[in-house]
């Protein structure tokens, strides 16, 4: 159980660091840190519910399926794109000029980061109440 609490504390640190990067408009870095925080919270919840350490190759989807999350959180997590997917989506902006590409990419990055921010905050609140 102690390891789950430690993971949760580390997830909170990742979340706080992600917020700093988000505020500095470093959205890709913030997005990565929000994802890392999500993984840590899910591992902590997995350990709480199963009394086991999650497999080293466990994906976010695997962990989310094996925890008792509210449906809206579960759906948000399994639909959360990883950074590779996000980068491929941004390549679709090639048909626009550089200024438009930059503006549109920043808007998408900001939007995706805020979705992750809100989801991770709710997930942390849920985990803190249940661990």
C-alpha positions as CSV (number, residue, x, y, z in Angstrom):
1,X,0.0,0.0,0.0
2,X,2.8,2.4,0.8
3,X,4.1,2.1,-2.8
4,X,0.7,3.3,-4.1
5,X,0.8,6.3,-1.8
6,X,4.3,7.1,-3.0
7,X,3.2,6.8,-6.6
8,X,0.3,9.2,-5.9
9,X,2.7,11.7,-4.4
10,X,4.9,11.5,-7.5
11,X,1.9,11.9,-9.7
12,X,1.0,15.1,-7.8
13,X,4.5,16.4,-8.4
14,X,4.3,15.6,-12.1
15,X,0.9,17.4,-12.3
16,X,2.3,20.5,-10.6
17,X,5.3,20.5,-12.9
18,X,3.0,20.1,-15.9
19,X,1.0,23.1,-14.8
20,X,4.2,25.2,-14.7
21,X,5.0,24.1,-18.3
22,X,1.5,24.8,-19.4
23,X,1.6,28.3,-17.9
24,X,4.9,28.8,-19.7
25,X,3.1,27.7,-23.0
26,X,5.3,24.6,-23.3
27,X,2.3,22.5,-24.1
28,X,4.0,19.4,-25.5
29,X,6.1,19.1,-22.3
30,X,3.1,19.7,-20.2
31,X,1.1,17.1,-22.1
32,X,3.8,14.5,-21.6
33,X,3.9,15.2,-17.8
34,X,0.1,15.0,-17.6
35,X,0.3,11.6,-19.2
36,X,3.0,10.5,-16.8
37,X,0.9,11.6,-13.9
38,X,-2.0,9.7,-15.3
39,X,0.1,6.5,-15.5
40,X,1.2,6.9,-11.9
41,X,-2.3,7.5,-10.5
42,X,-3.6,4.5,-12.4
43,X,-0.8,2.3,-11.1
44,X,-1.5,3.4,-7.6
45,X,-5.2,2.6,-8.1
46,X,-4.4,-0.7,-9.7
47,X,-2.2,-1.6,-6.7
48,X,-4.9,-0.6,-4.3
49,X,-7.6,-2.7,-6.0
50,X,-5.5,-5.8,-6.9
51,X,-2.9,-5.8,-4.1
52,X,-0.4,-6.5,-6.9
53,X,2.3,-4.5,-8.7
54,X,1.1,-3.8,-12.3
55,X,3.0,-5.5,-15.1
56,X,6.0,-3.4,-16.3
57,X,4.5,-3.2,-19.8
58,X,1.0,-2.2,-18.6
59,X,-0.5,0.5,-20.8
60,X,-2.8,3.3,-19.6
61,X,-5.7,1.4,-21.2
62,X,-4.8,-1.8,-19.4
63,X,-4.6,0.0,-16.1
64,X,-7.8,2.0,-16.6
65,X,-9.7,-1.2,-17.5
66,X,-8.6,-2.8,-14.2
67,X,-9.6,0.0,-11.8
68,X,-13.0,1.1,-10.7
69,X,-13.1,4.5,-12.3
70,X,-16.2,6.5,-13.0
71,X,-17.2,6.1,-16.6
72,X,-16.4,9.6,-17.7
73,X,-12.9,9.4,-16.3
74,X,-12.4,6.0,-17.9
75,X,-13.5,7.2,-21.3
76,X,-11.3,10.3,-21.0
77,X,-8.3,8.2,-20.2
78,X,-8.7,5.6,-23.0
79,X,-9.4,8.3,-25.5
80,X,-6.4,10.3,-24.4
81,X,-4.0,10.6,-27.4
82,X,-0.4,9.9,-26.8
83,X,2.2,12.5,-27.9
84,X,3.1,10.5,-31.0
85,X,-0.5,10.6,-32.2
86,X,-0.7,14.3,-31.4
87,X,2.5,15.0,-33.5
88,X,1.0,13.1,-36.5
89,X,-2.2,15.1,-36.2
90,X,-0.1,18.3,-36.4
91,X,1.5,17.2,-39.6
92,X,-1.9,17.6,-41.3
93,X,-1.3,21.4,-41.0
94,X,1.2,21.4,-43.8
95,X,-1.2,22.9,-46.3
96,X,-1.3,26.2,-44.4
97,X,1.4,28.9,-44.4
98,X,3.9,29.1,-41.5
99,X,2.0,31.7,-39.5
100,X,-1.3,29.8,-39.8
101,X,0.4,26.5,-39.0
102,X,2.0,27.9,-35.9
103,X,-1.2,29.5,-34.6
104,X,-3.3,26.4,-35.4
105,X,-0.7,24.0,-33.8
106,X,-0.6,26.2,-30.7
107,X,-4.4,26.2,-30.4
108,X,-4.5,22.4,-30.7
109,X,-1.7,21.9,-28.3
110,X,-3.3,24.2,-25.8
111,X,-6.7,22.6,-26.1
112,X,-5.3,19.0,-25.7
113,X,-3.2,20.1,-22.8
114,X,-6.2,21.6,-21.0
115,X,-8.2,18.5,-21.5
116,X,-5.4,16.5,-20.0
117,X,-5.1,19.0,-17.1
118,X,-8.7,18.8,-16.2
119,X,-8.8,15.0,-16.5
120,X,-5.7,14.5,-14.4
121,X,-7.0,16.9,-11.7
122,X,-10.2,14.9,-11.5
123,X,-8.3,11.6,-11.4
124,X,-6.0,12.9,-8.6
125,X,-9.0,13.9,-6.6
126,X,-10.6,10.5,-7.1
127,X,-7.4,8.7,-6.2
128,X,-6.8,10.8,-3.1
129,X,-10.3,9.9,-1.9
130,X,-9.9,6.2,-2.6
131,X,-6.3,5.3,-1.6
